[in-house]
Amino acid sequence: MPLPNNELDGGLLYQIIASEVALQNQNPALAYQTYMAMARKTKDPRLAQRAFEIADTVHAYKEALDATQLWLSFTPESASARGSDALVRLRLGQQTTTVQNTIIDLLKTNTNNEHRENFLYQVIVQTDIGTKDVKKTLEFLEPCLALVEQHNQIALALAKLSRQAGDFEQAQHYARRAYQDLPDNTSAMLEYADTLTKSNLQIAIATIEAFIAKHPQDIEAHLGLAKAYAKAKQSPKAMNELKLVENAQPNNPGIIFTLAGITDTLGQHAETQRLLEKFEKLATDGSGYETKLPQTYLALGVNAYRQKQYDQAIGFFQKIAKDHDLYVQAKLLEAHCLAATNQGKNAIKLLNKLKAGKRQFEVLETQAKIADQLKHYKESYRYLKKALDLKAGDAALLYRAAITAEKLNRLQEAEQWLQQGIDLYPDKPDFYNALGYLWANKNINLDKAKRLLDKALRLAPNDPAILDSMGWLYFKKNDHGQAERHLLKATEKSSDKEIWLHLAELYHAQGKTDKTMEILRTLMPLYPKDEMIEQFMDRLHLHF
């Protein structure tokens, strides 16, 4: 289609100049609108193309799509217009058959290998950005990839996509190819090394070390080596790399934030705090990293929490604004801090006021846990049932609801929760074990309890909790030989005090008081003033 015969008269030239001036004055919207208006009036595809370029540059992709549509209406066979339109649609997540066919056609008809490779690379990048489903993205790209050799930057992009999709074998294949083609490219080397960490961390480390030997001033490579050393738990080497990187880039907020993540992995709490506080200062100096500050406050709070500096942790959590995505997480952690400082009631009150939206389930779970710690079992049970209303059939919640119902002596409800767990999760031994133990402990339905515990042992023959339950069942049936056999086997696999107290009670029933007291002498230093042990001794009238 021939270009329209538009002379650059004064009015048109003025508008073009005015549009470019507006663009230079940081007003791309005005420049875009002017070019679009001129394109519609003159039907000149070059003006529509310029409108597209302006919108695309400022990431206004819906406007860019409008421009490519106008551009295509003037020159429907233009490869540039068709390619630009396809790329914008991919950026907007439109992985349609029509777009796919356009890409395939453009790749087939373009005889310039370099141009084809550049276009396919842009297709991969824009498709990746425009979707959240990486597996579907790879399926969409598959027929396009068959038309172009997959090397250099294409292989690198595919390695990243495959890794994100969880296909580490394919990711390693592409990453190896990319690194072979680009031996001095830091991104290619690090991508390859990252895929190697899944199979052989030491080879990954050796790969980065060899690259650094060739490129000793490459800070990104040193940063990658620090991460690899951290994964390998080689703390001294990791810290040496960290110091080198920080000395080279002392005021780079992105680098400092990454270093904090590495020191956190290493369990270097003081260094993590120092780096996060340094990042906070850099980010508040107009570096453009202000959006990471809430994440920084959360990380500082978690770091303080791990060190049991609960008041300091709360101070950091409270810096996160109410309208931020991390606000609910911060309040949940604040509640845990309050509970850890014997302020469980305040923690529950704090969460009662919280509008958690989609995270209400987590709030109820936390409230139930804190109420249980306070021994407010009725309140804990109420929160658990509310949580089950939101997430019916959750295995962990069903189990906790049953245990809490038993504490409240609501045996029928406890049985119902456990039976529901058995019905929903027939391969989970915990539900069989819990119901079997409940009946054995209450000395009821012992034959049914035996069948349940037999099933649990078939599923997990060496689980000490199940062995303990079976031993306790035999104790209730006065079969002391079988009880001792199971309880001794359980104590070989666990140091749980309840199991040992069951064995102590068996010995007491057999008149072996010396063995009972020997167990208690062992337990008491480990659990001083323990309520369970004290109640056990009071019940059996034992004392030293």
N, C-alpha and C positions, 0 to 999 in steps of 0.2 A: 504494500500500500504506500503510495508516494506521500511525502510530507506536504502539508498544506502550504500554500504560497503566502506566508505571513510576513509582510515587511515590518521591520523594526521601526514603527512610527514613534513619534515623541511620547504618546501616551503609554504604549506598551513598554518602551524602553524605560520610562520613568517608573512604572510599576515593578519591573524586574529589579531595577536598582534599589527601589524602596524596600522590596522584599529582602534583598541581600543585606541591606543596612539594618533592617529589623532583626535579621538573624544574628548579625554581629552584636547587636544591642541586647542579646539574650531574650528575644521575643519570637521564638520559633512558631508559635501559634499563628501570629499575624502573617509571617512569611508563608506558612503552609496555606492558609486561607486565600491569600492573594494569588499564589501560584495555581491553586485549584480553580479559582474564579477565572483566571486568564486561560487555563487549559480548556475549561468548558466553553468559553467564548470563542477561542481560536481553533479548538480541536487539534491543538499541537501536542503530540505525545511527549515531546521533550519537556514541556512545562509540567505535564502530569508526572513524568519521571522525576523531575526536580522536587515536586511536592512529596512524592514517595520518599526520596532520599532524606528530606528534612524530617519527616515524621519518623522514619526508621532510625535516624541518628539519635533522636530524643526518646526512643522506645515507646512512641505513641502508635502502637501496632494496629489498633482499629482504624485510625486515620490513615495509616500506611496502606491498609487493605483497601480503603476507599480510593486511594490514589492509584493503586495497581489496577483496580477495576476500571477506573477512568482511562488509564493508560492502555489497557487491553482493548477497551471499546474503540480506540483509535487505530491500534496496530495489533489485532488478535493473533497474528503469527509471529510476533516479536519474541525471540528466545529470551531476551533480557526481561521483558515484561512478564512472560510466563514463569520464568525462574524466580523473579522477585515476588510474584504473587504466591507461588508455592511456598517459598521460604517464610513469608509473613503468616500464611495459613498454618504452617507447622509450628511457628512460634506461638500462635493462638491455640494450639492443641488440636487442630483439625487434621487428624491422620485418616483421611478418607481415601477411598479407592480412586476417586477422580484426581486428587493431589498426587497419589502414588503413580498413577498412569502418566501424569504430566512429567514427573521427575524421570521416569523410565524413558519416555519419549525424548526428553532433552538430553539424557545421557547417551542414548543410541544415535541421535542425529549430530551430536557434537564430535567432530573429528580431531579436535585439539586435546590431546591427553592431559596436558596441564590444566586446561580449563575444566575438563570433566572431573578431574580429581579435586580441584578447588571447589567446584559446585557440590560434589558429593560430601565433601568435608563440611560445608556450610549446612547441607541438609541434615547431616548427623547432629551437628551442634544445635541447630534450631529445633529439631525434633526432640532432642534430650531436654532442652529448656522448656519446651511447651507441654511436656507430659509428666505425670506422676507415676505412671505405670511403665517401668523400664522394660519389662518383658514384652509388653505389647509393642513398644518402640522398636525392639530388635526384630520382632516378627514383621513389622511394617517395613523395616529397612532391608530385610533379607533379599527380595527380588532386585532391589537397586544395587546391593553390594555385588551381586553376581556379574555386573556389567563393568566394574572398575577394579583394578588390582588394589588389594588392601595393604598398603604400606605407609610409611612415614606418619604424617599427622592423622590420616584416616585410621591406621592401625591403633594409634594412641587413643583416639576418641572412642573406638570400639572396645578397647581394653577397659576404659573407665566405665562404659555402659555395661559391659559384661560383669564387671566387678559389682556394680550397683545392683544388677539383677541376681547376684548370688551364684553366677556361673564362673567359679574361680579357675577352672581348667581352661575354659575359653578365654578368660581374661588374661591368663598367663601366656596363652598362645599369641594373642594380639600384642601383649606388652613386650614379649620377647622379640617379635617381628619389628615393633616400633623402635626398640632399643638397638637392634641390629642395624636398622636403617639410619638411626639418629644417635650415634654413639656418644656425641658430645651434648646431647639435649638433656638437661636436668630433669624435666618433666617425664620424659620417656624412661630415664634410668630409675627415677623414684617410683613410677608406676610399676615397672618390672620388679623392683625390689619389694614393693608392697604385695604383689601377688606371690612372691616367693615366701613371704613371712607365713603364709598359710600352710606351706609344706615343709620349708626348711629355713628357719630364722637365721641360722648361722651363715648360709649361703647368701641370704639377703644382705646381711651385715657386710660380708666380704665384697659383695657387688658394690655397695655404697663406698666402702673403704677404697676400693680400686679406683672408682670414679674420682674420689677426693684426692687420691695420690696424683691423678692427672690434672685435676682442677682444684688446687688447694684453697683458692679464694672464693669458691662457690658456697655462699652462705646457705642457700636452700638445701644443698647437699648435706652440709653439716647439720642442719636442722633435721633432715631426714634420718641421719645417722643417730642423732640424739634420741629420736623416737624409737628407732630400732633397738638401740641399747636399752632403753627403758622397758620395751617389751620383753627383752631377754633378761631383765632384772640385773643388768650390769650397771649398777648405780654409779660407781666412781667414773666410769667411762662416759656415761650419759651426762653427768654433771660437768665434766671437762668440756664436752661439746656445747653444753648450755652456756657456759661461761664464755667460750669462744664466740658463739653466736651473739650473745648479749653485748659483748665488748665491740663487736663489729657493727651492730645495729641497736645502740643503747636507747634510742628514742623512737623506734618503730613500734607503734602500738600493736599492729597485727602480729609481729614477731614476739613481743612480750606476752601477749595473750596466749599464744601457742606454747611458749615456754612454761607458762603457769600450768597449762594442762599436762605437760610432761612431768613437772615436779610433783603434781598431784598424783599421777600414776605411780611415781616412785615413793609416795608417802612422805615427801619432804614438806611437812606442813608449814614450817617457818618460811622456807623459800617460796612456797606457793602463795602465802599471804603477802610476802614482799613484792612479788611480781604482779599479783593482782592489784595491789594498792598502787604500784607504779603505773600499771595500765590505766587505773581509774584517773590518775592525775593527767596522764597523756591524753586520755579520751575526753576529758573536760576542758582541754586547751584548744578545742576547735579542730581536732584532727579528722573529724568525720566518723569516728568510731563510737559516737554517743549511743547509738542503738544497742551496743553490746554492754552498756553499763548495768542494766537489770540482770543480765546473765552473770556479770562480774559480782554484783552484790549477792546473788544466790550462791555462787561458788565460794565467796568469802564467808558467807554464813555457814555453809556446809563444812568448810575447812575448820571454822571455829567450833562447830557442833562436834566434830570428830575428836577435838581436843577437850571436850567437855567445858568449853568456855561459852556457856549457854546465854548469858546476858549479852555478850558481844555478838553472838550469832543472831539473836533476836534483833539487835540494832541494825544489822545488815539486812535481814529479811524485811524489816519495816521500811527500808528505803525504796522498795519496789512499788511502783505506782499501782493504784487500784485498777486502772484500765489496761494494765499490761497482761500479756498471756501468762507470765510467770507468777502472777499475783496469788492465784490459788495454791500453787506449789509452795510459795513462800509462807503462806498462812498455815499450811499443813505442817511444814517444818517448824514454824514458830510454836505450834501446838505441841509438837514433840519436845521442844526445848522446855516449855512450861511443865509438861508431864515429868521430865527428867529432874526438875527442881521442886518436886512435890507440889506443883500447882495444877494438878490434873483437872480440878473443877473449873479453873479459869481457862484451861485449854479447851474443854468441852464447850464452855460459853463462847469462846472466840470462834469456834467452828459453827456454833448454832447461828451466829450472825452472818456467816459467809454464804454468799450467793455463788455457788460453784458451777452451776450449769451442768455441762456434760461430765464434770468431775465430781458430782455429788456422791457418786458411789464411793470414791476414795475418801471423801469426808466422813461418810457414815462408817466405813471400815476403821478409820483412825479413831473416831469417837468410841466405837465399840471396844477397840483395843485399850484405850485409855481408861474407859469405865471398868473394864475387866481388871486392869492394874489396881484400880481403886477398890476393887471387890464390890463394885456396884453392879452385881450380875443382872439384876432386873433391867437396869438401864442399858447395859451392854447388849442384852438379848433384844431389847426394843430396837436398837440401832442395827443389829444384825438382820432382823426381820425386814426392816425398811430397805436395807441394802439388797436383800434377796428379792424384794419387790422390783428393784431396778435391774437385777441381774440374776434371774431365776436359774437355779441349777448350777451355780458356781460351786465347784468342788470344795475349795478352801472355806467358803462361807457356810456351806452345808455342814461341814465338819465342826466348825467353830460354834455354829448355832446348836448342834447336838450336844457338844460338851457344856455349853453354857446352860442349856435347858436341864441337863443332868445336875449341874450345880444348884439350880433352883428347885430340884426334886420334881421336875416335870418330865417324868420318865417316858410317858406315852409320846410326848412331843419329841423327846430326844430320839426315841426309837423311829419315829416317823421320818425325821431328818436323815438318820443313818440309812434307813431302808430306801429312801429316795436316792441317796448317794450310791447305794448298791445297784439300784435299777438303772441309774444313769451312767455309772462307771463300773461295769462288772469286772474290769481288769485291775481295779485299784484295791490293793489289799487293806488300806487304812480303814475303809468303811466296815469291812467284815470284822476286822480286828476290834474296832471301837464298839460295835454292837455286841460282839462276843464277850468282850471284857466287861461292858456295862452289865450284862446279864450275870456273868460269873461273879462280879463284885457284889451284886445284889443277891447272889445265891438263888437265882431264878432261871428257868428255861435252860438248865445246864446242858441238856442233850442238844438243843438247838444251838447253843453257844459253841459246843464242841464242833458241830458241823461248819459253823461260820469260821472258826479259828483254823480248822483243817484246810478250808479253802484259802484262807489268808496265807497259811504256811506253804501251800502249793505255789502260790503266786510269789512269795518272798521267803524262801526257806531259812534264810540266815538273818532275818530282821529281828534284832534283840527285843523290840517292843512286842512283837507277836509271840516270840518265845516266852517272854514274861507273862503275857496274857494266858497262854496255854498252861504255863506252870501254875499260875494263880487259879485257873479253872480246876486243875487236878488237885490243888490244895483244898479247894472248896468241896471236892468230891472225896476228900480224905485219902487220895492216892498219893501218899507222900513220896514214894519212890519216883514216880513219873514227874511229880512237881519239882523235886530236887534236880532231876536230870535236865529239865527244861530251864529252870531258873539258873542253874550253874552255867549252862550254855549261853544264856542271855548275859550273865555277868562277865563272861569271857569277851563279849563283843561290845559291852557298854559299861560306863561307870555311872549311869543314871542312878541317883539315890533311891528312887522309888523301887527299882528292880532289886537293889540290895536290901531294902527294908522288907520286901516280900520274902527274900531268902532268909532274912533274920527272923521273920515271924514264923516261917516254916520250921526253923531250928528251934525256936521257942516252943512250938506246939509238940515237937519231938522230945522236949526236955533237954535239948542241947544248949543250955543257957550260956555256957562258955563261948560257943560259936556266935550266938546272938550278940553277946557283949563285945566280942572281938570286932564284929562288923560295925557296931556303934562307935567303938573307939577309933576306928578308921574314918568313919563319916563325920564325926563331930568337929574335928579340926578343920575339915574341908568346908563344913556348913555350920559355922558357929551360930548359936541361938536360932536355929532353923525351926520354923513352926511345925513342919511336917514331922521332923525327928522328935521334937518335944511332945507332940500329940501321940506319936507312936509309943514313946516310953511311958507316958501317963496311962495310955489305954492298957498296956501290958504290965503296969506297975513295976517298971524297971528303973533302977537308979544305980549310980556308981558309989 
